[in-house]
Amino acid sequence: MTSSTRYLSLLSVLVVFVKGSPVPSALSELMTSGWTSGEELATDSLYGETGAPPKWEQIIKMLVHEVTTLRNQQFVEEFQKPVEEISSFSQHQVLSTPPHLSKTLCSTTNKEACLQEIRRGLRVYQLLLQHVKAEYPQSTLLPSVTHQTTVLIGLVKDQMKAAEVVEDLSASERERVLGEVSTGTEWERKTSVHAILRELRNFLVDTKRALRRMEKRGKDFQ
């Protein structure tokens, strides 16, 4: 089998079909996104020389794959539209989703502040995934996404100094976050699920980049 034949076979396996509509695989999306820059693709070839990638990187790669697939499936099933039209929903936002990681904060030597921001953001998404479960209970991917998010939170927390660990969300914060997405019309609740999954994927991409920068500066995050 030639290399081109093997490549085409791999792509055909990774395409996900939902109710007869093709959904581009998470891998194909990552290959055309900012996540897989030339620098990041090059590091994959080093794993055979330096050993397996750190656990956080394995978890994030899995999460990005699963969240992308889940987002696409929910879009096709709930809105009855082809995934090619997914960009037309970019205006839908959820105010309580964490902002993208601060490039200034996570590009400096302030490792603890960056880790705090990452952990707090993941805790908010962990809570928002409860809304996703309530509105999209038929998903078979969501349990894994929820579990791997919890694992990643633990990995980030383990790298923080005890004195710097941020307290969990307060009861009032939890109520505010869930209250925002649990009200509204059926359409609004569905679009909020889409927005949550879209922004979670973006946050994970930011997190991966931030942790990579820490490693390059010698701040091991294994």
N, CA, C and O of each residue as an XYZ file, in Angstrom:
888
protein
N       0.860     -1.203      0.000
C       0.000      0.000      0.000
C       0.886      1.239      0.000
O       1.799      1.341      0.820
N       0.632      2.184     -0.908
C       1.442      3.393     -0.958
C       1.099      4.308      0.190
O       0.054      4.152      0.822
N       1.994      5.294      0.477
C       1.747      6.229      1.583
C       0.504      7.050      1.320
O      -0.239      7.350      2.254
N       0.249      7.433      0.043
C      -0.948      8.228     -0.254
C      -2.218      7.427     -0.024
O      -3.229      7.966      0.425
N      -2.160      6.111     -0.338
C      -3.335      5.257     -0.112
C      -3.619      5.117      1.370
O      -4.773      5.171      1.796
N      -2.535      4.931      2.178
C      -2.727      4.816      3.628
C      -3.298      6.103      4.194
O      -4.130      6.064      5.100
N      -2.859      7.258      3.667
C      -3.353      8.555      4.173
C      -4.843      8.698      3.886
O      -5.609      9.121      4.751
N      -5.256      8.339      2.649
C      -6.673      8.447      2.295
C      -7.518      7.484      3.108
O      -8.649      7.808      3.471
N      -6.988      6.302      3.398
C      -7.727      5.321      4.207
C      -7.929      5.839      5.616
O      -9.002      5.675      6.198
N      -6.905      6.459      6.161
C      -7.014      7.002      7.525
C      -8.064      8.090      7.584
O      -8.870      8.126      8.513
N      -8.064      8.986      6.595
C      -9.055     10.068      6.605
C     -10.466      9.529      6.489
O     -11.378     10.059      7.124
N     -10.670      8.488      5.694
C     -12.008      7.927      5.524
C     -12.517      7.314      6.810
O     -13.718      7.343      7.079
N     -11.609      6.752      7.619
C     -12.014      6.152      8.895
C     -12.403      7.217      9.895
O     -13.320      7.017     10.691
N     -11.703      8.374      9.864
C     -11.910      9.391     10.883
C     -13.119     10.262     10.643
O     -13.513     11.012     11.536
N     -13.736     10.194      9.450
C     -14.929     11.001      9.185
C     -16.114     10.415      9.938
O     -16.372      9.214      9.851
N     -16.832     11.247     10.672
C     -17.970     10.818     11.480
C     -19.246     11.152     10.743
O     -19.394     12.268     10.247
N     -20.171     10.214     10.658
C     -21.441     10.462     10.018
C     -22.533     10.504     11.059
O     -22.660      9.581     11.864
N     -23.325     11.565     11.057
C     -24.430     11.712     11.983
C     -25.695     11.923     11.176
O     -25.826     12.927     10.476
N     -26.645     10.970     11.267
C     -27.924     11.025     10.561
C     -27.731     11.302      9.076
O     -28.472     12.081      8.477
N     -26.739     10.662      8.496
C     -26.548     10.768      7.062
C     -25.745     11.969      6.627
O     -25.400     12.073      5.450
N     -25.430     12.896      7.545
C     -24.659     14.088      7.201
C     -23.224     13.900      7.645
O     -22.972     13.565      8.802
N     -22.274     14.111      6.736
C     -20.872     13.932      7.122
C     -20.426     15.038      8.050
O     -20.690     16.217      7.811
N     -19.747     14.646      9.110
C     -19.199     15.611     10.059
C     -17.693     15.497     10.007
O     -17.154     14.435     10.317
N     -16.985     16.561      9.625
C     -15.527     16.472      9.566
C     -14.952     16.016     10.887
O     -15.420     16.424     11.951
N     -13.946     15.179     10.825
C     -13.358     14.662     12.053
C     -12.635     15.747     12.805
O     -12.246     16.772     12.245
N     -12.461     15.496     14.112
C     -11.721     16.463     14.920
C     -10.302     16.600     14.411
O      -9.732     17.691     14.450
N      -9.712     15.489     13.923
C      -8.342     15.547     13.439
C      -8.229     16.466     12.241
O      -7.300     17.271     12.168
N      -9.178     16.360     11.275
C      -9.102     17.196     10.097
C      -9.246     18.654     10.463
O      -8.596     19.509      9.860
N     -10.089     18.959     11.445
C     -10.256     20.347     11.879
C      -8.997     20.858     12.534
O      -8.592     21.995     12.296
N      -8.368     20.035     13.359
C      -7.153     20.461     14.044
C      -6.035     20.734     13.049
O      -5.205     21.616     13.268
N      -6.013     19.978     11.956
C      -4.955     20.138     10.975
C      -5.058     21.461     10.234
O      -4.072     21.925      9.661
N      -6.259     22.085     10.237
C      -6.443     23.346      9.548
C      -6.631     24.495     10.524
O      -6.967     25.603     10.106
N      -6.425     24.262     11.802
C      -6.625     25.300     12.806
C      -5.295     25.808     13.320
O      -4.236     25.282     12.980
N      -5.368     26.853     14.154
C      -4.159     27.411     14.746
C      -3.506     26.454     15.705
O      -2.338     26.632     16.053
N      -4.239     25.425     16.152
C      -3.698     24.490     17.149
C      -2.513     23.732     16.614
O      -1.558     23.466     17.344
N      -2.564     23.373     15.313
C      -1.472     22.593     14.745
C      -0.601     23.490     13.895
O      -0.606     23.398     12.667
N       0.144     24.356     14.550
C       1.118     25.168     13.839
C       2.277     24.278     13.425
O       2.394     23.145     13.890
N       3.127     24.788     12.557
C       4.269     23.988     12.130
C       5.125     23.576     13.302
O       5.677     22.476     13.329
N       5.233     24.481     14.287
C       6.049     24.194     15.477
C       5.489     23.018     16.239
O       6.237     22.145     16.678
N       4.145     22.985     16.406
C       3.533     21.935     17.207
C       3.544     20.605     16.484
O       3.721     19.558     17.107
N       3.354     20.637     15.148
C       3.421     19.395     14.394
C       4.813     18.797     14.467
O       4.973     17.577     14.506
N       5.807     19.648     14.485
C       7.183     19.153     14.529
C       7.465     18.411     15.815
O       8.258     17.470     15.821
N       6.828     18.817     16.920
C       7.118     18.163     18.195
C       6.635     16.730     18.209
O       7.174     15.905     18.946
N       5.616     16.413     17.399
C       5.112     15.048     17.389
C       6.198     14.066     16.949
O       6.242     12.928     17.415
N       7.064     14.513     16.057
C       8.102     13.611     15.561
C       9.170     13.361     16.618
O       9.981     12.447     16.470
N       9.179     14.157     17.678
C      10.196     14.000     18.715
C       9.806     12.984     19.765
O      10.645     12.556     20.558
N       8.539     12.593     19.779
C       8.091     11.723     20.857
C       8.795     10.373     20.836
O       9.047      9.774     21.881
N       9.103      9.911     19.655
C       9.782      8.625     19.586
C      11.186      8.692     20.171
O      11.731      7.674     20.599
N      11.785      9.909     20.192
C      13.145     10.064     20.704
C      13.149     10.383     22.207
O      14.023      9.928     22.944
N      12.170     11.160     22.641
C      12.192     11.613     24.028
C      11.173     10.904     24.903
O      11.071     11.197     26.094
N      10.411      9.967     24.322
C       9.403      9.255     25.094
C       8.023      9.836     24.874
O       7.831     10.728     24.048
N       7.070      9.319     25.623
C       5.684      9.746     25.464
C       5.513     11.199     25.887
O       6.252     11.683     26.745
N       4.534     11.911     25.288
C       4.276     13.294     25.706
C       3.769     13.320     27.130
O       3.283     12.305     27.629
N       3.873     14.465     27.802
C       3.384     14.553     29.177
C       1.898     14.257     29.246
O       1.172     14.408     28.263
N       1.457     13.834     30.416
C       0.068     13.403     30.557
C      -0.913     14.517     30.234
O      -1.952     14.262     29.626
N      -0.600     15.767     30.635
C      -1.522     16.860     30.368
C      -1.745     17.026     28.875
O      -2.852     17.339     28.439
N      -0.693     16.816     28.090
C      -0.823     16.983     26.644
C      -1.686     15.873     26.043
O      -2.484     16.124     25.141
N      -1.525     14.661     26.540
C      -2.361     13.559     26.069
C      -3.836     13.827     26.379
O      -4.708     13.586     25.545
N      -4.102     14.330     27.594
C      -5.474     14.609     28.007
C      -6.080     15.717     27.153
O      -7.222     15.605     26.708
N      -5.324     16.776     26.924
C      -5.856     17.889     26.130
C      -6.129     17.467     24.696
O      -7.148     17.848     24.120
N      -5.227     16.685     24.115
C      -5.459     16.224     22.746
C      -6.736     15.398     22.655
O      -7.520     15.551     21.718
N      -6.938     14.522     23.633
C      -8.141     13.717     23.660
C      -9.386     14.591     23.819
O     -10.398     14.384     23.149
N      -9.290     15.574     24.722
C     -10.421     16.458     24.970
C     -10.769     17.295     23.743
O     -11.944     17.431     23.402
N      -9.769     17.853     23.082
C     -10.036     18.658     21.887
C     -10.724     17.809     20.822
O     -11.662     18.260     20.164
N     -10.251     16.589     20.661
C     -10.867     15.668     19.698
C     -12.324     15.401     20.064
O     -13.205     15.496     19.210
N     -12.580     15.071     21.315
C     -13.930     14.697     21.733
C     -14.875     15.898     21.748
O     -16.030     15.785     21.339
N     -14.385     17.047     22.219
C     -15.241     18.236     22.268
C     -15.590     18.697     20.858
O     -16.723     19.107     20.608
N     -14.635     18.636     19.936
C     -14.907     19.015     18.552
C     -15.957     18.100     17.933
O     -16.889     18.568     17.279
N     -15.804     16.805     18.140
C     -16.769     15.847     17.606
C     -18.146     16.053     18.231
O     -19.160     16.036     17.533
N     -18.175     16.249     19.548
C     -19.437     16.470     20.252
C     -20.119     17.738     19.762
O     -21.328     17.746     19.528
N     -19.356     18.802     19.607
C     -19.915     20.063     19.103
C     -20.536     19.877     17.720
O     -21.642     20.352     17.465
N     -19.828     19.187     16.830
C     -20.338     18.961     15.481
C     -21.594     18.098     15.479
O     -22.550     18.378     14.755
N     -21.585     17.050     16.293
C     -22.757     16.169     16.375
C     -23.973     16.922     16.888
O     -25.067     16.798     16.337
N     -23.780     17.706     17.948
C     -24.900     18.461     18.511
C     -25.438     19.456     17.501
O     -26.650     19.650     17.410
N     -24.561     20.087     16.747
C     -24.990     21.071     15.743
C     -25.858     20.417     14.672
O     -26.924     20.931     14.333
N     -25.402     19.290     14.144
C     -26.137     18.606     13.075
C     -27.475     18.065     13.587
O     -28.504     18.220     12.929
N     -27.455     17.431     14.760
C     -28.665     16.808     15.283
C     -29.694     17.827     15.776
O     -30.886     17.687     15.501
N     -29.247     18.834     16.492
C     -30.179     19.763     17.121
C     -30.684     20.836     16.167
O     -31.824     21.284     16.295
N     -29.863     21.254     15.219
C     -30.257     22.353     14.336
C     -30.571     21.901     12.920
O     -30.994     22.697     12.083
N     -30.358     20.600     12.656
C     -30.677     20.039     11.339
C     -30.002     20.826     10.215
O     -30.619     21.132      9.195
N     -28.755     21.137     10.418
C     -27.982     21.874      9.428
C     -26.667     21.142      9.187
O     -26.164     20.460     10.080
N     -26.105     21.279      7.983
C     -24.794     20.652      7.735
C     -23.718     21.358      8.535
O     -23.822     22.554      8.805
N     -22.700     20.632      8.908
C     -21.645     21.197      9.749
C     -20.895     22.321      9.045
O     -20.238     23.134      9.695
N     -20.991     22.368      7.722
C     -20.337     23.450      6.987
C     -20.919     24.822      7.341
O     -20.286     25.849      7.095
N     -22.117     24.838      7.916
C     -22.755     26.106      8.285
C     -22.511     26.478      9.750
O     -23.154     27.386     10.277
N     -21.595     25.785     10.396
C     -21.391     25.985     11.832
C     -20.922     27.402     12.165
O     -21.208     27.918     13.246
N     -20.207     28.023     11.239
C     -19.714     29.374     11.494
C     -20.841     30.393     11.566
O     -20.650     31.478     12.116
N     -22.005     30.070     11.026
C     -23.132     30.997     11.061
C     -23.704     31.152     12.465
O     -24.540     32.025     12.701
N     -23.257     30.306     13.405
C     -23.725     30.381     14.788
C     -22.698     31.041     15.704
O     -22.838     31.010     16.926
N     -21.678     31.632     15.113
C     -20.605     32.203     15.931
C     -21.071     33.393     16.764
O     -20.414     33.760     17.738
N     -22.196     33.997     16.394
C     -22.673     35.156     17.156
C     -23.325     34.756     18.472
O     -23.520     35.602     19.344
N     -23.664     33.485     18.628
C     -24.288     33.023     19.867
C     -23.222     32.899     20.956
O     -22.208     32.224     20.778
N     -23.467     33.553     22.067
C     -22.486     33.584     23.143
C     -23.150     33.222     24.478
O     -24.362     33.361     24.641
N     -22.338     32.761     25.415
C     -22.768     32.537     26.795
C     -21.880     33.406     27.667
O     -20.665     33.212     27.704
N     -22.471     34.355     28.366
C     -21.690     35.343     29.111
C     -20.809     34.728     30.183
O     -19.748     35.266     30.500
N     -21.239     33.606     30.744
C     -20.490     33.021     31.858
C     -19.315     32.153     31.416
O     -18.559     31.682     32.266
N     -19.138     31.924     30.111
C     -17.970     31.156     29.683
C     -16.710     31.971     29.969
O     -16.694     33.179     29.735
N     -15.657     31.327     30.470
C     -14.425     32.055     30.800
C     -13.843     32.722     29.555
O     -13.956     32.183     28.454
N     -13.226     33.879     29.721
C     -12.577     34.533     28.579
C     -11.370     33.720     28.138
O     -10.859     32.891     28.891
N     -10.922     33.962     26.923
C      -9.720     33.284     26.454
C      -8.564     33.626     27.382
O      -8.514     34.721     27.943
N      -7.652     32.707     27.541
C      -6.522     32.917     28.440
C      -5.745     34.171     28.045
O      -5.486     34.410     26.865
N      -5.386     34.948     29.024
C      -4.642     36.182     28.788
C      -3.256     35.867     28.236
O      -2.450     35.204     28.888
N      -2.993     36.352     27.025
C      -1.679     36.111     26.434
C      -0.579     36.787     27.256
O       0.525     36.260     27.395
N      -0.900     37.948     27.789
C       0.092     38.665     28.599
C       0.406     37.894     29.869
O       1.569     37.707     30.225
N      -0.654     37.444     30.554
C      -0.466     36.732     31.816
C       0.276     35.423     31.609
O       1.217     35.118     32.342
N      -0.140     34.647     30.616
C       0.433     33.319     30.419
C       1.690     33.333     29.554
O       2.264     32.281     29.274
N       2.117     34.515     29.133
C       3.363     34.603     28.374
C       4.506     35.102     29.246
O       5.658     35.112     28.811
N       4.202     35.513     30.462
C       5.236     35.987     31.369
C       5.769     34.832     32.204
O       5.411     33.675     31.983
N       6.624     35.155     33.158
C       7.181     34.116     34.016
C       6.279     33.819     35.208
O       6.655     33.043     36.086
N       5.088     34.428     35.249
C       4.178     34.222     36.364
C       3.413     32.922     36.157
O       2.249     32.924     35.756
N       4.081     31.825     36.434
C       3.482     30.500     36.221
C       2.249     30.311     37.085
O       1.234     29.808     36.604
N       2.315     30.702     38.353
C       1.205     30.462     39.270
C      -0.061     31.193     38.836
O      -1.154     30.629     38.884
N       0.086     32.442     38.415
C      -1.083     33.211     37.984
C      -1.737     32.570     36.762
O      -2.963     32.527     36.661
N      -0.928     32.079     35.845
C      -1.458     31.424     34.643
C      -2.171     30.125     35.014
O      -3.260     29.847     34.511
N      -1.564     29.340     35.886
C      -2.196     28.090     36.311
C      -3.508     28.347     37.039
O      -4.457     27.574     36.906
N      -3.562     29.430     37.806
C      -4.809     29.793     38.485
C      -5.907     30.072     37.474
O      -7.040     29.613     37.615
N      -5.544     30.834     36.453
C      -6.530     31.193     35.432
C      -7.023     29.953     34.684
O      -8.207     29.828     34.373
N      -6.092     29.043     34.402
C      -6.469     27.802     33.709
C      -7.409     26.970     34.576
O      -8.455     26.515     34.113
N      -7.029     26.775     35.836
C      -7.835     25.924     36.709
C      -9.230     26.512     36.931
O     -10.223     25.786     36.887
N      -9.307     27.807     37.167
C     -10.610     28.429     37.398
C     -11.485     28.323     36.146
O     -12.683     28.054     36.240
N     -10.884     28.533     34.984
C     -11.649     28.417     33.743
C     -12.196     27.016     33.543
O     -13.351     26.843     33.156
N     -11.365     26.013     33.808
C     -11.806     24.623     33.662
C     -12.915     24.284     34.661
O     -13.818     23.510     34.344
N     -12.848     24.858     35.862
C     -13.902     24.609     36.861
C     -15.240     25.179     36.390
O     -16.287     24.573     36.620
N     -15.210     26.330     35.737
C     -16.442     26.911     35.199
C     -16.987     26.019     34.082
O     -18.189     25.762     34.024
N     -16.119     25.554     33.208
C     -16.578     24.663     32.128
C     -17.084     23.335     32.682
O     -18.036     22.764     32.150
N     -16.462     22.847     33.733
C     -16.940     21.626     34.373
C     -18.387     21.805     34.821
O     -19.203     20.891     34.695
N     -18.696     22.984     35.342
C     -20.065     23.287     35.767
C     -20.993     23.439     34.567
O     -22.121     22.947     34.590
N     -20.533     24.108     33.531
C     -21.360     24.310     32.343
C     -21.669     22.999     31.622
O     -22.684     22.891     30.934
N     -20.796     22.006     31.780
C     -21.060     20.709     31.162
C     -22.296     20.042     31.768
O     -22.890     19.161     31.147
N     -22.682     20.455     32.965
C     -23.940     19.954     33.544
C     -25.127     20.414     32.710
O     -26.089     19.669     32.518
N     -25.054     21.636     32.222
C     -26.108     22.150     31.343
C     -26.119     21.392     30.019
O     -27.183     21.073     29.488
N     -24.931     21.106     29.490
C     -24.846     20.335     28.248
C     -25.510     18.972     28.435
O     -26.244     18.505     27.564
N     -25.248     18.341     29.573
C     -25.849     17.038     29.857
C     -27.365     17.119     29.940
O     -28.065     16.232     29.450
N     -27.874     18.178     30.557
C     -29.329     18.334     30.708
C     -30.005     18.547     29.363
O     -31.116     18.064     29.145
N     -29.349     19.265     28.460
C     -29.962     19.600     27.175
C     -29.637     18.595     26.073
O     -30.342     18.526     25.066
N     -28.584     17.826     26.259
C     -28.152     16.886     25.217
C     -27.787     15.552     25.867
O     -26.651     15.091     25.759
N     -28.769     14.932     26.549
C     -28.486     13.728     27.347
C     -28.136     12.492     26.523
O     -27.572     11.532     27.048
N     -28.469     12.514     25.233
C     -28.217     11.328     24.406
C     -26.758     11.186     23.989
O     -26.385     10.183     23.380
N     -25.943     12.161     24.306
C     -24.551     12.104     23.886
C     -23.794     10.972     24.580
O     -23.867     10.814     25.798
N     -23.078     10.202     23.796
C     -22.253      9.129     24.355
C     -20.831      9.617     24.631
O     -20.061      8.937     25.310
N     -20.481     10.800     24.104
C     -19.143     11.344     24.312
C     -19.047     12.177     25.580
O     -17.968     12.306     26.158
N     -20.156     12.738     26.013
C     -20.121     13.687     27.123
C     -19.538     13.110     28.418
O     -18.781     13.812     29.087
N     -19.853     11.861     28.806
C     -19.251     11.329     30.037
C     -17.726     11.347     29.994
O     -17.080     11.654     30.997
N     -17.155     11.022     28.851
C     -15.696     11.037     28.736
C     -15.157     12.464     28.815
O     -14.144     12.711     29.469
N     -15.833     13.404     28.149
C     -15.407     14.801     28.193
C     -15.415     15.309     29.632
O     -14.474     15.970     30.071
N     -16.481     14.997     30.358
C     -16.599     15.435     31.753
C     -15.491     14.833     32.614
O     -14.875     15.525     33.424
N     -15.248     13.544     32.428
C     -14.213     12.854     33.220
C     -12.829     13.413     32.921
O     -12.065     13.703     33.842
N     -12.496     13.567     31.636
C     -11.165     14.039     31.272
C     -10.946     15.492     31.709
O      -9.823     15.887     32.021
N     -12.024     16.285     31.729
C     -11.914     17.653     32.238
C     -11.547     17.636     33.718
O     -10.714     18.424     34.166
N     -12.174     16.732     34.476
C     -11.861     16.590     35.899
C     -10.412     16.158     36.096
O      -9.734     16.658     36.994
N      -9.936     15.240     35.271
C      -8.547     14.786     35.355
C      -7.590     15.945     35.086
O      -6.596     16.114     35.793
N      -7.893     16.738     34.066
C      -7.024     17.859     33.714
C      -6.982     18.895     34.837
O      -5.924     19.453     35.126
N      -8.116     19.152     35.465
C      -8.153     20.080     36.600
C      -7.213     19.597     37.702
O      -6.484     20.392     38.297
N      -7.234     18.292     37.971
C      -6.357     17.723     38.989
C      -4.890     17.868     38.636
O      -4.070     18.150     39.509
N      -4.543     17.677     37.360
C      -3.156     17.811     36.920
C      -2.665     19.250     37.090
O      -1.533     19.487     37.509
N      -3.539     20.207     36.756
C      -3.163     21.613     36.909
C      -2.993     21.952     38.383
O      -2.035     22.621     38.767
N      -3.922     21.489     39.201
C      -3.862     21.770     40.638
C      -2.589     21.210     41.260
O      -1.993     21.844     42.131
N      -2.171     20.033     40.822
C      -0.972     19.404     41.377
C       0.288     20.227     41.118
O       1.272     20.101     41.848
N       0.265     21.069     40.082
C       1.437     21.871     39.753
C       1.458     23.214     40.456
O       2.431     23.959     40.347
N       0.389     23.529     41.177
C       0.296     24.817     41.850
C       0.818     24.716     43.280
O       0.721     23.665     43.915
N       1.362     25.800     43.769
C       1.767     25.860     45.161
C       0.516     25.845     46.029
O      -0.499     26.447     45.678
N       0.591     25.158     47.158
C      -0.588     25.011     48.022
C      -1.215     26.353     48.371
O      -2.439     26.478     48.422
N      -0.386     27.346     48.607
C      -0.887     28.659     49.008
C      -1.567     29.387     47.860
O      -2.319     30.338     48.075
N      -1.296     28.931     46.628
C      -1.828     29.628     45.465
C      -3.081     28.977     44.894
O      -3.712     29.535     43.997
N      -3.448     27.800     45.406
C      -4.602     27.091     44.847
C      -5.873     27.907     45.073
O      -6.169     28.336     46.188
N      -6.616     28.110     43.984
C      -7.828     28.915     44.059
C      -8.950     28.085     44.659
O      -9.079     26.893     44.378
N      -9.746     28.721     45.476
C     -10.886     28.020     46.049
C     -11.899     27.704     44.958
O     -11.971     28.389     43.937
N     -12.681     26.651     45.194
C     -13.711     26.289     44.234
C     -14.753     27.391     44.149
O     -14.819     28.272     45.007
N     -15.566     27.330     43.101
C     -16.603     28.333     42.907
C     -17.550     28.346     44.097
O     -17.916     27.296     44.625
N     -17.936     29.521     44.503
C     -18.884     29.643     45.614
C     -20.283     29.225     45.160
O     -20.554     29.103     43.966
N     -21.155     29.012     46.128
C     -22.528     28.615     45.811
C     -23.222     29.674     44.961
O     -23.981     29.345     44.050
N     -22.962     30.936     45.260
C     -23.594     32.010     44.496
C     -23.065     32.063     43.066
O     -23.813     32.353     42.133
N     -21.764     31.780     42.898
C     -21.191     31.761     41.547
C     -21.771     30.602     40.739
O     -22.093     30.763     39.562
N     -21.903     29.462     41.357
C     -22.470     28.299     40.667
C     -23.908     28.580     40.246
O     -24.323     28.252     39.135
N     -24.644     29.182     41.141
C     -26.042     29.508     40.846
C     -26.145     30.502     39.684
O     -27.009     30.376     38.816
N     -25.256     31.481     39.687
C     -25.268     32.475     38.613
C     -24.936     31.847     37.263
O     -25.600     32.121     36.263
N     -23.905     31.004     37.239
C     -23.469     30.381     35.988
C     -24.559     29.484     35.410
O     -24.894     29.590     34.230
N     -25.102     28.614     36.229
C     -26.139     27.693     35.748
C     -27.450     28.424     35.468
O     -28.188     28.049     34.557
N     -27.740     29.461     36.246
C     -28.977     30.201     36.036
C     -29.020     30.886     34.691
O     -30.081     31.012     34.079
N     -27.870     31.326     34.235
C     -27.821     32.026     32.953
C     -28.189     31.119     31.782
O     -28.861     31.549     30.845
N     -27.748     29.865     31.838
C     -27.953     28.982     30.687
C     -29.198     28.101     30.806
O     -29.663     27.553     29.807
N     -29.737     27.962     32.009
C     -30.884     27.061     32.201
C     -32.221     27.731     31.941
O     -33.249     27.057     31.878
N     -32.220     29.040     31.790
C     -33.459     29.759     31.492
C     -33.518     30.061     29.998
O     -32.566     29.792     29.265
N     -34.617     30.608     29.563
C     -34.757     30.953     28.153
C     -35.557     29.913     27.390
O     -36.000     28.913     27.954
N     -35.734     30.159     26.122
C     -36.503     29.266     25.259
C     -35.698     28.015     24.936
O     -34.499     27.953     25.205
N     -36.354     27.031     24.366
C     -35.663     25.805     23.964
C     -34.546     26.126     22.969
O     -33.463     25.546     23.044
N     -34.804     27.036     22.050
C     -33.801     27.436     21.066
C     -32.586     28.059     21.752
O     -31.444     27.745     21.416
N     -32.839     28.933     22.700
C     -31.742     29.593     23.410
C     -30.915     28.594     24.205
O     -29.695     28.731     24.294
N     -31.567     27.590     24.784
C     -30.814     26.589     25.548
C     -29.966     25.726     24.625
O     -28.856     25.333     24.985
N     -30.484     25.429     23.436
C     -29.718     24.649     22.473
C     -28.509     25.431     21.962
O     -27.411     24.888     21.837
N     -28.729     26.711     21.668
C     -27.601     27.513     21.178
C     -26.561     27.733     22.269
O     -25.374     27.883     21.979
N     -27.004     27.754     23.520
C     -26.037     27.899     24.609
C     -25.151     26.663     24.711
O     -23.966     26.784     25.020
N     -25.700     25.482     24.458
C     -24.899     24.249     24.451
C     -23.830     24.343     23.370
O     -22.664     24.020     23.600
N     -24.242     24.787     22.195
C     -23.285     24.925     21.096
C     -22.178     25.906     21.459
O     -21.002     25.640     21.210
N     -22.552     27.035     22.043
C     -21.565     28.052     22.407
C     -20.605     27.543     23.478
O     -19.409     27.829     23.425
N     -21.114     26.799     24.436
C     -20.270     26.249     25.505
C     -19.220     25.306     24.922
O     -18.041     25.400     25.262
N     -19.645     24.402     24.047
C     -18.709     23.441     23.460
C     -17.686     24.138     22.569
O     -16.511     23.770     22.559
N     -18.131     25.137     21.826
C     -17.202     25.892     20.968
C     -16.146     26.602     21.809
O     -14.957     26.540     21.499
N     -16.577     27.273     22.867
C     -15.638     28.033     23.685
C     -14.759     27.135     24.563
O     -13.622     27.489     24.874
N     -15.289     25.972     24.961
C     -14.460     25.018     25.703
C     -13.311     24.551     24.828
O     -12.174     24.455     25.292
N     -13.592     24.265     23.588
C     -12.526     23.850     22.669
C     -11.476     24.946     22.549
O     -10.278     24.665     22.589
N     -11.915     26.194     22.403
C     -10.970     27.307     22.301
C     -10.121     27.437     23.567
O      -8.922     27.708     23.497
N     -10.750     27.244     24.707
C     -10.032     27.352     25.981
C      -8.988     26.251     26.101
O      -7.888     26.493     26.597
N      -9.314     25.062     25.660
C      -8.361     23.956     25.698
C      -7.165     24.217     24.797
O      -6.029     23.900     25.152
N      -7.422     24.796     23.627
C      -6.334     25.139     22.715
C      -5.411     26.169     23.371
O      -4.188     26.043     23.318
N      -6.016     27.193     23.991
C      -5.217     28.200     24.703
C      -4.398     27.563     25.829
O      -3.233     27.903     26.032
N      -5.025     26.637     26.553
C      -4.356     25.972     27.665
C      -3.142     25.190     27.183
O      -2.078     25.244     27.800
N      -3.299     24.477     26.102
C      -2.187     23.693     25.558
C      -1.016     24.593     25.195
O       0.138     24.274     25.481
N      -1.321     25.713     24.565
C      -0.257     26.631     24.182
C       0.448     27.206     25.410
O       1.674     27.315     25.438
N      -0.330     27.570     26.416
C       0.245     28.156     27.633
C       1.164     27.166     28.334
O       2.256     27.526     28.773
N       0.715     25.911     28.438
C       1.526     24.909     29.124
C       2.779     24.574     28.320
O       3.831     24.282     28.888
N       2.657     24.619     26.998
C       3.842     24.393     26.162
C       4.895     25.472     26.421
O       6.089     25.185     26.499
N       4.426     26.727     26.553
C       5.362     27.825     26.801
C       6.077     27.644     28.139
O       7.264     27.942     28.269
N       5.329     27.147     29.134
C       5.946     26.907     30.434
C       7.066     25.873     30.327
O       8.128     26.023     30.930
N       6.809     24.834     29.558
C       7.829     23.789     29.402
C       9.087     24.333     28.741
O      10.205     23.981     29.115
N       8.884     25.198     27.749
C      10.034     25.737     27.019
C      10.897     26.617     27.912
O      12.095     26.775     27.681
N      10.268     27.188     28.937
C      11.020     28.038     29.858
C      11.639     27.220     30.998
O      12.234     27.775     31.922
N      11.489     25.903     30.917
C      12.101     25.064     31.922
C      11.221     24.825     33.121
O      11.663     24.230     34.104
N       9.948     25.290     33.063
C       9.030     25.049     34.173
C       8.302     23.745     33.872
O       7.228     23.742     33.270
N       8.890     22.663     34.289
C       8.362     21.343     33.949
C       6.924     21.178     34.424
O       6.566     21.529     35.549
N       6.124     20.633     33.527
C       4.718     20.364     33.868
C       4.425     18.948     33.400
O       3.787     18.748     32.366
N       4.884     17.981     34.151
C       4.729     16.588     33.765
C       3.599     15.944     34.510
O       3.322     14.761     34.310
